[in-house]
């Protein structure tokens, strides 16, 4: 049997090879590389477990999937990890042309029950990075360009500290205004930055965690000035704006600058985005507007991030405000 006959359903045998190859390439590209890697890792773990239990993985019975999710919960995994497991199992079944056992009523009910158990144990709240608000950004601006002493005991020169500090300020300012995810900030290129006559700027996000459609984000005057400070005289359009290749490096950099500013721990690559959501809520922006600005698919996460600010503007707070 030819390789193609083994790889594609029999119904596709009459389709010309170049169509089949194009379809397979499109399917492969339907998920971002990070998502495909996460699915592959989850799928390997599922297959290893099914082998150890003497069960089938492809196709898998819905009871097998439900049992695996219960097993993973008992191992201390979060609900987000279990949801990734469920999606990966469904993805590999659909890709193989099989019915998706992870979408069955029994599996959905199992997930709902596990979610309720996690909530009762206080394990179902998403972990939230500390928000880098406008007030905290001012602390970073005050300290960013001061020379730091590294683990080796060496202290930065004044020139190096100034260049590093300017980059730090530009990074977090643009991430806040654009509500950028850390991966989006790492991938931002100079061709994606456009300065506007009023002093502001626009950045184009070519592809995000949740969408393959590009988006244009507003960058305010202060952040645009910070961008101009780090912009080379003749930048390579394909060069990374911040010269940082990974989101993890951005997280480490933000953690370092916030510690140097005396802000303590808990800040990550998600902090500028969280902080802007909190500031927008404090200014009275509605959840729908914040969801659109941050390109969230639902109001759930911005509502969670800004729940403290929302409480301060709620009915009871307004009631007492009338007497002050």
N, C-alpha and C positions, 0 to 999 in steps of 0.2 A: 504493500500500500504506500502511496506517495505521502510525503510529509504533510503536504497541504490537506490531504484527505483525513489525516489524523487530527489536524489542528482546527478545522472548521466543520460545522454541521453539514450533513449530507445535502441539505437543500441548497447550500452555497456552492456545490460542486460545478453548477452550470454557469456561475458568475465568473467573468474574466479575472485572471490573476491580479491585474493592476487595480481592479475595483476592490478585491478582497484585501490586498495589501494596504490600500488607502483607508479602508474601513478599520482594519486592525490598528493602523497608526492613529486614526482619530480616536478610537476607544482608549488607546494607551495615553493619549494626550488629554483625555477628559478629566483627569485629576492632576493636580499640581504634584511636582516631584516629592515634596515633603509628605503629602497625603498618601501617595503611592508607597513611600517607604514605611509610613505608619501602618497602612493596611497590610503590607507584606510581613511586617514584624508581628502584628496581631494574628495574622493567618498562620504563621509558623508556630506560634504558641498554641493555637487552637488544634492544629494537626498533631502536634506533639502530645497534647492531652488526650485526644481521641485515640491515638495509638496506644497510649498507656492504659486506657480504659477498654480497649478492644472494640471501639466504636468507629463508625464510618464518618469521614469528614466531607466527602464530596461524591454524592450528595449526603448531607447530614439531615437527620431527623430533627424536627422542632424540639422534641424532648431532649435530644443531645445538646442542642444549643442552649436550652433553658438550664440544663444541668451544669453546663460549662460556666454560664453566667453566675449561677449560685456558687460554684467552686471559686470563681475569681473574686466574688464578694467576700467569701470567707478568708481569702488570702489577704484581705485588707485593701483591695483596689478601690479606687474612687468610681463614682457613677460615670464620670466622663471617660474613664478607661473602659468601663463595661460598654458604654455606648460606642466607643471606637471598635471594640471587639464585635459588637453586633453589626455595625456597618461593614466591617471588613469581611465577615462571613457572608453577608448579603452580596457584597461586591463580587467576591470570587464565584459565588453561585450564579449570579446573573451573567458574568463574563463567560462562564462555561455553558450558558444556555439552560441552566437548571432553575427550578422553582426556588425561591428564596425562603428558606425555613425561618430566617430571622424576622420575617415580617408576619409570621403567623400570630393568631390571637393569643395562643398560649405563651409565646415568647414576649409579646407586648405586655401581657398581664404579669408575667414574671418580672419584667423590668419595672413595672409600676410598683409591684410589691417590694422589690429591693430598694427602690427609690424612697418609698415610705419608711422602710427600716432605717435607711441611711439618715433620713431627716430626723427620725426619733433619736438617733444616736449623735446628732449634730455633725454628721459627716457629709451632708449634701450641699452645704454652702460652698460656692466656688471660692478658691483662694484669691484674695484681692491684694494686688500690690498697693503700696501707699501712693496716694495721688500726689503728683507734682503740680501743685497749684501755682497761680501767679505770685502769691506771696512767698512761696518757697523758692520759686524761680529767682526772685530778687536776691535771696540769700546766696544762690549759686553765682549770680552775676557779680556779687560783691567779693567773692572769694576765688572764682575760677582761675584767674590769672596769677594768683599767688604761687610762688615756687613750692613744690611739694618734695618731701624726702621719702624716697622709696624704701623697700625692704632691705636693700643692700646698704642703706645709710647715706647714699648719695643724694644731694639736693639738686633739683633742676636749676638750670641757668634762667635768668630773667627772660631772655628772648624765647627760650623753649617753653617756659611756663605761659608766656603771653600767647604764643601760637596754639598751644594745647588748650588754654582757657577759652580763646576765641572759638575754637572748634567745638568745645563743650557747650558753650552758650548757643551757638548756631544750631547744634544738634537738638538740644532739648526744646529750644524755642520753635523750631520748624516742626518738630514732632508734636508739640502741643497744638499749634495753630492748625496744622493739617490733620490732627488726630491720627497720626501715622502709627501703624504697628511697627515693631522693631525691624522686621524683615523688609517692610516697605522703605524704611529709612536707609537700610543697608543697600538696597537696590536702586535708590534714587541716583540718577545721572544728571550731568549738567544740561543735557539736551532736554530734560524734563522740567527745567526751571525757567520761568519767564518773568522778568521784572516789568512792572507796569508803571505808567507815567506818574501815577499818584504816590509812588514810593512803596506800594505793596508788591506782592509777587504771587505767582500761581505755580503750583507744582502738579505735574501729571503723574498719577499712580498707574503704571501700565497694567499691572495685574496684582491682585490682592489675595489674601487668604480665603476670602469668601466669594470672589468674583474674578472672572477673566476679562471683564469689561473695564476699560480705563476710566479713571475718574480725575477730575481737576479740583484741587483743594486750594482754598484761599490762605495766603500767608500775610499776616499783618505787618505794619510798618516796622516795628522793633525787630521782629524776626527776619524781615527782608534785609534790614541794615546789617544784622548779624551774618546773614548769608553773603552779603557783599564783602564783608571783612575777610571771609575765607575764600572768596572766589579768585582763582588765578587770573592773570591779565588776559590770557588767551586759553581758556579751559578746553581740554579735549571733550567733545560732546559725549563721548562714551565713558568718560572717567566718573567714578563714584564721587558724589558730592562730598561725602564725609570721609572718604578713603577707608571705610570699614566694610569688610566683606561679609560678616555674619551678624545675625541678630543677637547671638550670645555675647559677642564682643561689645555690642551696644549696651546690653544689660550690665555687663561688668563695668563699662565706662560710666554709666549713670550711677551705679552703686558707689564708685570711687569718688565722683564729684559731689554726691550728696553727703558722703561721710566727711569729705574735706570741708564742706560747708557747715558741718556740725549738725546735720539733720538726722543723723542716726541711721538705722538699718531699715530694711523693708522696701527699698526702692529698686525697681527693675526696669527693663525695657518697656514695660507696659505703663509705667508711672505717668509719663507725660499725657498719654491718652486718657487715663483715669482722671488725672488732675483737671484736664480741660472739661471733661464731662461734669465734674463737680463744680467747676467755676461757672459753666453755662447754666447749670441748675440753680446755683445761687443767684444768678442774674435774672432768673425767672423764665428761662427758655423751657418750652415744653418738651416732653419726652420724644415726641415724634420728630421735632426739629433736631434734637440731639442725635437721634437714631440716624437721620438722613446725613447729618454732618459727619458722623463717625462711620457711616456705611455699615451700621449694624443691620442685621436682617430682622431683628425684632427689638422691642423695647426692654426685654428682660435684662440684658447686661447693663445698659446705661442706667436703668432704674436701680439695679443692685449697687453699682458704683456710687451713685449719687443719693442713696437713701437717706444719709445723714442731712445733707443740704435740703432735700425735699421735705424732711420732717420739720426743719426750721422755717419752711414757708407754708406749712400745712394749715389746716383749719384752726387747730388749737393755738398754734403760734400766732396766727392772724387775730384770733379772738383776744389774746392777751396783749397783742400789739395795739389794739384799739384803746387800751387803758394806760398806755405808756406815753 
